[in-house]
Amino acid sequence: MKSFRLLALAAVSALALLRPALAADAIEAKVDALLAQMTLEEKVGQLTMASNEKTLDWQAMETGGIGSVLNFATPESVASLLQRAHSRLGIPLLVALDVIHGYRTIFPVPLADAASFDPAVTFRSAELSAREARASGIGLTFAPMSDLAHDPRWGRIVEGSGEDPVLASAFTAARVKGFKAGGLATTVKHFAGYGAVDGGRDYDSIDISEAELRDRYLPTYRAGIDAGADSVMTAYVALGGVPATANRHLLKDILRGEWGFDRAIMSDLHSIQEMVSHGTAADGADAAVKAFLAGVDIDMDAGLYQHHLADAVKTGKVPLDLIDQATRRVLLLKAGLGLFDQAPLDPAVAELKLNTPETRTAARELARQTFVLLKNDNHTLPIPDAVRTIAVVGSLADSQPDHLGPDAGIAHDDETVTLLKALKARAGDRYNIVYAPGCDRHCADADGITAAVTAASGADYVVLAIGEARDMAGEGGSRADLAPPGHQAELIDAIARLGKPTAAVLYTGRAMALEAVAPKLGAILLAWYPGSEGGNALTDVLFGDVVPSGKLPVTFPRVTGQVPIVYNHLPTGRPADPTDRYTSKYVDIGIGPLYPFGWGLSYTEFAYSEPKLISDKLAPEDRLTVRISVRNTGTRQGAEVVQLYTHQRVAERSRPVRELKAFQKVMLAPGEEKSVELSVPAEGLAYWNAAGEHVLEPGTFDYWVGGNSGATLGGHFTVTAGSRLVARAK
Ligand code: BGC
């Protein structure tokens, strides 16, 4: 955490360098002067964002009718766009893009970053991504995605930071700061609750209690806003039947009212138009008025503000004053980025700043910290020195796009180091590689399995690449079956029958259901989608140069039928008891997940002392502080993530069975012991009650400290004195 703080300080000073020369009041004055000269149509132009599609209205682009764009991605396309775009008053165009986990150099996907349990990892990846993008003329990224994920069937789980509000908040904040340090303005998205879609089906609806929304889903967005996010994007979904894009309660009461967010709010792509399909707007004109009056400043590519907002002002449906306020927010965003003073973009100069030795080295170092060792029977990993022939099986091992993952910016596939390429590069005369794909990226047919078995039978070690091709993850990538896709189970089975030591490398952007295949594999190393240097980073860990230290930011179910299954669920009146049928569980599978939240092995082992509380009685203004010693009892240097969980025994609204409250990653040499202090303000134990109050109630809490959410060491403490009202809903 300390290193994170230092990075955050560095971020602040880097940001100062990137700030425009104009002081805050000079910016305000400039914006006011512009506003005074703008026509209504020019103002509406600033509220219009257009995508780089065939249908783009170039006439509007050349006459100030479009204020911002998306999907102009390469420096060349941005440069030619900027030459063509024109506004009478010299208002610059804002160029926005989904810079999610890299621009030209691709870093691990955000969910992988969360597995590092070290926000400095994601800060650095965001900073370097932003630097590349900003040098290429991009001003704003549509990131970080701050949606807490509830169901791994939802493909967009890959873009966020998992299922825990405390972990995901820390990562959201670090990403905002990192992007800003690299020079990009940021967008917290998708406000709000997108990660709770029914059945994990993308774009489906949500209907959860206000208290649950506030306890579980809202803290991550708030963390991004408190970290300095420049804009907020609404979600496609409807909550309780009200689309987020015209949801006054979310946008006006909570975002603007309670949180005081005074920057720009934008719709998602076409989400204003989609209000018609939602059945809450009669037509485009109606949708435009409703979204605008609910607080959406910018229409992303639906063209509805462009076509209807000026008329709505003229007919008195929309007050001009609100148009002025929204335009002001957009102009302030542009001025804050320094766009009014930006030098012309030279793509040749930009190119020199992309895919540099610095970004490549960082991509490799950061990826190594995100891998999670799910199992490792009989020390299958690291690959022993004595191994002479390695069979690499599985076409994902040599698939460049599947190392990059979804949302891979303007990456060049051929700049991506795959696992196979890295293993070959390292082999020298130390070992031989035989490669057999077994089946294609989706493992759609089983024809190659026999050849793979033949290849592997001559080897003394098998590295088996399994998991999901990248098109199975990301937006629109919901899956109904979380088991390895296609014929992979057959491939795994056939290889396992050879009885060779077998380490699986698992590519995925979500939690998968591995119960059927895990027992057949000696080791499983979760690679996620590891980015441009993924193969090198994996090889570093497979051979033991680097010890894996990632932990799961999501619960891995046994089978798909168990989802949603999150570790921080609410209690039931009948907790699962294997001896009692009438308790909460399934009759056809074991109790609990396959791998719990926070889980991850190492090549070394750690022993924990009994934890000690600084005080077991807390007043509301105190802090909960736990001290524990962790010792590396193995023979390798390694990092452990020490995690603190709590549970309030009795409350007005029942509290989750466990909640992560603090975590810290510590590096330990063999035999080394360190004392770790985990601390959280007592207010961090508060929750939202049904009356719309955020309260810290007195009472007894259990706590646990350890290396995953199943930690057993711990005790209890009490919060004394009267309850404290931390906040109240509007
Ligand atoms: C996604 C957003 C994204 C936007 C622009 C939408 O479909 O939901 O997350 O930022 O497209 O690419």
Residues whose N, C-alpha, C, O or C-beta is under 5 A from the ligand:
A	BS01	BGC	D98 F142 D268 L269
